[in-house]
Amino acid sequence: MSTLILALAAGAVIGLALGALGGGGSVLAVPALIYLLGFTPVAATTASLVIVAVTSATAMSAHARDGNVRWRTGLLFAAAGIGPAMLGGALAGRVPAAVLTAAFAMVAGAAALRMLRSRPRAADTVVPVRPVRPVRPVRVAAAGGGLGAVTGVLGVGGGFLAVPALVNVLGMRMRNAVGTSLLVITVNSLAALAMRTGTADGLDWAVIGPFAGAAILGAWDGKRLATKISGHTLQRVFALVLLAVAAFMLIDAAA
C-alpha cells in the first residue's frame, strides 16, 4: 500500500475519532506516523504537533460559531502552558527515541484507562455538569503547565487531559470545556512547534499534508457518527484500541 494511501487512511481514522469523541483521537497520530509511515519518534511528535494544531484550530472554529469557546478563560489557561510547551519542545529532540516512545505509551495507556473508567453522562445542554466556581490561580497554573509540558514533549493535543482539567478546575460545562480545550491545544501546539524548528527540516510534508487534510474531513464524519452511536460505546471502543497501541509501543520500546 502506498505511503499516500496510508497517510489518508490514518488521518481519516484519527479525524473520525476526534469528531465523534470531541478529543483524544490525536493521540493515535504519533504511533500511526511511526509504525505506518516510517517516521522516527522525534519526527513523529513534531509532525503530530503540526497535525494537531491544524485540526484543533479547524474544529475550534466550528465550536466558536456555536458559542462554546470561552476565549478569555482558555487564553489564560493556555498562557500557563506556553512556557512548559516551549521547554518540552526544546527538550524533545534530546530525549532518546526509546524513552520518548515509552513515555508516549504510558500517557496513551493512562488516557485509555481513564476513558474505560468514565461513566456515561447526560448531555449538559439543560443542566450544567458542575456549578461554576471561583478560579484558583495556582490550580489553573499547575493544570495548564502540566498540559503544556505533555504537549511539548510528546506531541499530543491533550484533549483527554484538557477537558477534565477545565471541568474540574474551572467548573465548566462539558460542551464549553471541549470547545475551550481546542483553543488551549492550538496555542500549546504552536508554542511547542516554535521550539522544534530544528526537527522540522527533514519532515515529509507530502505525507503530513494529506494526513492533516484527511483528519479534518474525517472529523466532520465523526460528528455525524456520534449522532447514530452512543458516545459511551464509541469511547470504549476507542479506548480499547488505544490501550492495545500503548501496549505494543511499550513492548517495542523495551525490545
Disulfide bonds with the S-S distance in Angstrom:
none
